[in-house]
Amino acid sequence: MQYNDSVSRREALIIEAGGERFRFYYDLEHPEVLHMTLRHGTVPEDAIRAFFEGETQPWDEARSRFETVTETHGIYWTRHPHDQSVIVISCFRREEE
């Protein structure tokens, strides 16, 4: 299921997969493109796969996020305070680290 969330200050693409709801935010300067797609060339499917298949590091208190990595991709993410959905802050290819 996909739909847009216009409640926040910018639009988000919401995808439900594997019993989780994922939020992917559009870029502030280019609101027609997802931030992670514009910056890193990754797509929601990359992030969702990394979330379920990757290894998650302990909560990074300094950056207020989790990091989950696979051999090929990594994501920075947190939980939405209202519905506990997964906010994907960024998704990147591992060679970009």
WOTA-V764337 format. One record per helix or strand of 3 or more residues. SS is the DSSP state (helix for helix, strand for strand). FROM is the first residue (numbers start at 1). TO is the last residue. If there is no record, write none. Layout:
{{SS & FROM & TO} {SS & FROM & TO}}
This chain:
{{strand & 2 & 5} {strand & 12 & 17} {strand & 20 & 26} {helix & 35 & 40} {helix & 44 & 53} {strand & 65 & 69} {strand & 73 & 79} {strand & 86 & 93} {helix & 94 & 96}}
